[in-house]
Amino acid sequence: PQFKDSEHFFLQLSNFRDQLLAWVRGQTHWRQNVLNFTISYLEGGLKDRAITRDIEWGIPVPLDGFEGKCLYVWFEAVIGYLSASKEWAKSGGDEEKWCSFWQGEVKSYYFIGKDNILFHTIIWPAMLMGYDGLNLPYDVPANEYLTIEGKKLSSSRNWAVWLPDYLSRYDPDPLRYLLSINMPETGDTDFSWREFIRRNNDELVATYGNLVHRVLTFVYRSFDGCVPTPGEFDSHSQALLNKAKDTLNVMDELLYWCHFKEA
């Protein structure tokens, strides 16, 4: 290792500590793991963070006299949310269209992993506060970790669920279902092919699929394949309809608050 003096630019996070803490405490709709981590981090105090590095690759600091310095990747990466929407608006011929995503009655959701909570609930909001005039994140539904057969995902070690391979053998919906019902919302979870097959066969086919098959077979056999015009509902029929409506309303509410597993 070689030690040498170097001059860097810093983001004065310490100046935003109280403002961030007051804002975060009002986000009671966040997942508890995200809220607890962020409040604990803020209560411990914030230190100013260097936002430049002495490297040759990356986005160079656009100032004379600072050649050879680039912006720290996690400082400039989150700005990509804003710059990408501006570039999208420009390429579409309406350079002001990005404003509808960042100003007014619009809510932004940041779906991330738990190792990126800090950057999306503290650093990026501090940058937005400093810039002013842009909406802060509405929700940051960060998941915990998902492993495969008890091991950490690794593309370099070929330990992953590769979509081209998966789709060559299975339909997409069973995987969507498993990832939703087994989502690591509040704790780490594991994906296994045995569990994938079990849930598909026991829950999607034997339970839901069997219900659909029985209903459609009954309609086809008894009503010439057409859903009949209903008569007057008795109390049992009305109770069943009310239950179905209530269930859909509850599911809609859970999806709105990003509780996908429960939904």
C-alpha positions as CSV (number, residue, x, y, z in Angstrom):
1,P,0.0,0.0,0.0
2,Q,1.0,3.6,-0.7
3,F,-0.1,6.5,1.4
4,K,-0.4,10.0,-0.2
5,D,-2.3,13.2,0.4
6,S,-5.3,13.9,-1.8
7,E,-8.0,16.6,-2.1
8,H,-11.6,15.5,-2.4
9,F,-15.2,16.9,-2.7
10,F,-17.6,15.9,0.1
11,L,-21.3,15.8,0.5
12,Q,-22.1,17.5,3.7
13,L,-24.6,14.9,5.0
14,S,-24.2,16.2,8.6
15,N,-26.1,19.3,7.6
16,F,-29.1,17.2,6.7
17,R,-29.3,15.0,9.7
18,D,-32.2,16.7,11.5
19,Q,-34.2,17.3,8.4
20,L,-33.8,13.7,7.3
21,L,-34.7,12.4,10.7
22,A,-37.9,14.4,10.8
23,W,-38.9,13.3,7.3
24,V,-38.1,9.6,7.9
25,R,-40.1,9.5,11.2
26,G,-43.1,10.5,9.2
27,Q,-42.8,7.5,6.7
28,T,-44.8,5.1,8.9
29,H,-45.9,3.2,5.8
30,W,-42.3,2.0,5.1
31,R,-41.4,-1.6,5.8
32,Q,-40.3,-1.9,9.4
33,N,-36.8,-3.2,8.5
34,V,-36.2,-0.1,6.3
35,L,-37.6,2.3,8.8
36,N,-35.7,0.9,11.8
37,F,-32.4,0.7,9.9
38,T,-32.7,4.3,8.7
39,I,-33.8,5.9,12.0
40,S,-31.0,4.0,13.8
41,Y,-28.4,5.2,11.3
42,L,-29.6,8.8,11.5
43,E,-29.8,8.8,15.3
44,G,-26.2,7.6,15.4
45,G,-25.1,10.8,13.6
46,L,-24.1,11.5,10.0
47,K,-20.6,12.1,8.8
48,D,-19.8,14.0,5.6
49,R,-19.0,11.5,2.8
50,A,-16.4,11.9,0.0
51,I,-18.0,11.9,-3.4
52,T,-14.9,11.8,-5.5
53,R,-12.2,9.2,-6.1
54,D,-8.6,9.2,-7.6
55,I,-9.4,6.9,-10.5
56,E,-9.2,7.1,-14.3
57,W,-12.5,5.5,-15.1
58,G,-15.9,6.9,-14.3
59,I,-17.6,10.3,-14.6
60,P,-14.9,13.0,-14.4
61,V,-15.2,15.9,-12.0
62,P,-16.2,18.8,-14.4
63,L,-13.9,21.4,-12.9
64,D,-10.5,22.7,-14.0
65,G,-7.7,21.5,-11.8
66,F,-9.3,18.2,-10.8
67,E,-8.2,16.1,-13.7
68,G,-7.8,12.4,-12.7
69,K,-10.7,12.6,-10.3
70,C,-14.1,11.0,-10.9
71,L,-17.4,11.0,-9.0
72,Y,-17.9,8.2,-6.6
73,V,-20.2,5.7,-8.3
74,W,-22.9,5.6,-5.6
75,F,-23.1,9.4,-5.7
76,E,-23.6,9.7,-9.4
77,A,-25.5,6.4,-9.8
78,V,-28.6,7.6,-7.9
79,I,-28.6,10.8,-9.9
80,G,-29.3,8.4,-12.8
81,Y,-32.9,8.2,-11.7
82,L,-33.3,11.9,-12.5
83,S,-31.0,12.1,-15.5
84,A,-32.5,9.1,-17.2
85,S,-36.0,10.6,-16.9
86,K,-34.7,13.8,-18.4
87,E,-33.0,12.0,-21.2
88,W,-36.2,10.0,-21.9
89,A,-38.2,13.3,-22.1
90,K,-35.6,14.8,-24.4
91,S,-35.5,11.8,-26.7
92,G,-39.3,11.9,-26.9
93,G,-39.4,15.5,-28.0
94,D,-40.9,17.0,-24.8
95,E,-38.0,18.1,-22.7
96,E,-40.3,19.1,-19.7
97,K,-42.1,15.8,-19.6
98,W,-39.8,14.5,-16.9
99,C,-41.3,17.0,-14.4
100,S,-44.5,14.8,-14.1
101,F,-42.3,12.1,-12.5
102,W,-40.6,14.4,-10.0
103,Q,-42.9,17.2,-9.1
104,G,-46.5,17.5,-7.9
105,E,-48.8,14.7,-6.9
106,V,-46.6,11.8,-7.9
107,K,-45.2,9.0,-5.7
108,S,-41.9,7.3,-6.4
109,Y,-41.1,3.8,-5.3
110,Y,-37.6,2.4,-5.1
111,F,-37.4,-1.4,-5.2
112,I,-34.0,-2.4,-3.9
113,G,-32.1,-4.9,-1.8
114,K,-31.3,-4.2,1.9
115,D,-27.6,-3.5,1.1
116,N,-28.8,-0.3,-0.8
117,I,-31.1,1.1,1.9
118,L,-28.6,3.7,3.0
119,F,-28.3,5.2,-0.4
120,H,-32.0,5.5,-1.0
121,T,-33.3,6.6,2.4
122,I,-30.5,8.9,3.4
123,I,-27.9,9.9,0.7
124,W,-30.3,10.3,-2.3
125,P,-33.0,12.1,-0.2
126,A,-30.2,14.5,1.2
127,M,-29.2,15.2,-2.4
128,L,-32.8,16.0,-3.4
129,M,-33.2,18.2,-0.3
130,G,-30.1,20.1,-1.2
131,Y,-31.3,20.6,-4.8
132,D,-34.8,21.4,-3.7
133,G,-38.0,21.4,-5.7
134,L,-38.1,17.6,-6.4
135,N,-40.2,14.9,-4.7
136,L,-38.5,12.7,-2.1
137,P,-39.0,9.0,-2.3
138,Y,-42.5,7.9,-1.3
139,D,-41.6,4.3,-0.5
140,V,-38.4,2.2,-0.4
141,P,-39.6,-1.4,-0.2
142,A,-36.3,-3.0,0.3
143,N,-36.1,-6.8,0.4
144,E,-33.7,-8.9,2.5
145,Y,-31.6,-11.5,0.7
146,L,-32.8,-14.4,-1.4
147,T,-30.5,-17.4,-1.7
148,I,-30.6,-20.4,-4.0
149,E,-30.5,-23.9,-2.4
150,G,-28.8,-22.3,0.6
151,K,-26.1,-20.5,-1.3
152,K,-25.6,-16.9,-2.3
153,L,-26.6,-16.0,-5.9
154,S,-23.5,-15.6,-8.1
155,S,-23.5,-15.1,-11.9
156,S,-19.8,-15.6,-12.1
157,R,-20.1,-19.0,-10.4
158,N,-23.1,-19.8,-12.6
159,W,-25.3,-20.1,-9.5
160,A,-28.6,-18.4,-10.5
161,V,-31.9,-19.0,-12.1
162,W,-31.2,-18.1,-15.7
163,L,-34.4,-16.9,-17.4
164,P,-33.7,-18.3,-21.0
165,D,-33.1,-21.7,-19.5
166,Y,-36.1,-21.5,-17.2
167,L,-38.4,-20.3,-20.0
168,S,-37.3,-23.1,-22.2
169,R,-38.9,-25.5,-19.7
170,Y,-41.6,-23.7,-17.7
171,D,-44.1,-20.9,-18.0
172,P,-43.3,-17.6,-16.3
173,D,-46.3,-17.5,-13.9
174,P,-45.2,-20.3,-11.5
175,L,-41.9,-18.5,-11.0
176,R,-43.7,-15.2,-10.4
177,Y,-45.9,-16.9,-7.9
178,L,-43.1,-18.5,-6.0
179,L,-41.0,-15.3,-5.9
180,S,-44.1,-13.4,-4.5
181,I,-45.2,-16.0,-1.9
182,N,-41.6,-16.5,-0.8
183,M,-40.4,-12.9,-1.1
184,P,-37.8,-11.9,1.5
185,E,-39.7,-8.9,2.7
186,T,-38.8,-9.0,6.4
187,G,-36.1,-11.7,6.5
188,D,-33.8,-13.8,4.2
189,T,-35.5,-16.6,2.3
190,D,-34.3,-19.4,0.1
191,F,-35.3,-20.6,-3.4
192,S,-35.2,-24.3,-4.1
193,W,-36.3,-26.3,-7.1
194,R,-38.0,-28.8,-4.9
195,E,-40.1,-26.0,-3.3
196,F,-40.8,-24.6,-6.8
197,I,-42.3,-27.9,-7.9
198,R,-44.2,-28.5,-4.6
199,R,-45.9,-25.1,-4.7
200,N,-46.7,-25.4,-8.3
201,N,-48.2,-28.9,-7.9
202,D,-49.9,-28.4,-4.5
203,E,-51.0,-24.8,-4.6
204,L,-51.4,-23.7,-8.2
205,V,-52.5,-27.0,-9.8
206,A,-54.1,-29.0,-7.0
207,T,-55.8,-26.1,-5.2
208,Y,-56.4,-23.1,-7.5
209,G,-56.2,-25.0,-10.8
210,N,-58.6,-27.7,-9.5
211,L,-61.1,-25.1,-8.4
212,V,-61.0,-23.4,-11.8
213,H,-61.3,-26.8,-13.6
214,R,-64.3,-27.9,-11.5
215,V,-66.2,-24.7,-12.0
216,L,-65.6,-24.5,-15.8
217,T,-66.4,-28.2,-16.2
218,F,-69.7,-27.7,-14.3
219,V,-70.6,-24.7,-16.4
220,Y,-69.8,-26.5,-19.6
221,R,-71.7,-29.6,-18.7
222,S,-74.7,-28.0,-17.1
223,F,-75.2,-24.7,-18.9
224,D,-73.9,-25.4,-22.4
225,G,-70.6,-23.8,-21.8
226,C,-72.1,-20.4,-20.9
227,V,-72.2,-18.6,-17.6
228,P,-76.0,-18.6,-16.8
229,T,-77.9,-15.4,-15.9
230,P,-78.1,-15.4,-12.1
231,G,-81.4,-15.6,-10.3
232,E,-82.1,-14.0,-6.9
233,F,-79.2,-14.5,-4.5
234,D,-79.9,-16.3,-1.2
235,S,-78.0,-15.4,1.9
236,H,-75.3,-17.9,1.3
237,S,-74.7,-16.7,-2.3
238,Q,-74.6,-13.1,-1.2
239,A,-72.2,-13.9,1.6
240,L,-69.9,-15.6,-0.8
241,L,-69.9,-12.6,-3.2
242,N,-69.3,-10.3,-0.3
243,K,-66.3,-12.4,0.8
244,A,-64.9,-12.4,-2.7
245,K,-65.2,-8.6,-3.0
246,D,-63.7,-8.0,0.5
247,T,-60.8,-10.3,-0.4
248,L,-60.1,-8.4,-3.6
249,N,-60.2,-5.1,-1.7
250,V,-57.8,-6.4,1.0
251,M,-55.4,-7.7,-1.7
252,D,-55.6,-4.4,-3.5
253,E,-54.7,-2.5,-0.3
254,L,-51.8,-4.9,0.4
255,L,-50.4,-4.5,-3.1
256,Y,-50.6,-0.7,-2.7
257,W,-48.5,-0.8,0.4
258,C,-46.0,-3.2,-1.2
259,H,-46.9,-6.2,1.0
260,F,-46.7,-8.6,-1.9
261,K,-46.2,-11.8,0.1
262,E,-49.3,-11.2,2.2
263,A,-51.3,-10.2,-0.8
